[in-house]
């Protein structure tokens, strides 16, 4: 297999963003402050292959600044291990 110039495998790729990143001048999504903007967090089980039988979101919903709390059931995701590999259309 032959790789063309600029490919990520086997050829150096010139990174043009490094200077801004290293000097602290780059803009990150986390740096953006847009009116009405919300943050998103995912909480996953700390136990691999655990079967989650129920989720109580009442304390999370009471936390300051929380707009909404969703579980897979709210999003109509399948109740299976495959639900960790979903795409929202």
Secondary structure, 3 states (H helix, E strand, C coil): CCCCCCCCCCCCCCCCCHHHHHCCCCCCHHHCCCCCCCCCCCCCCCCCCCCCCCCCCHHHHHCCCCCCCCCCCCCCCCCCHHHHCCCCC
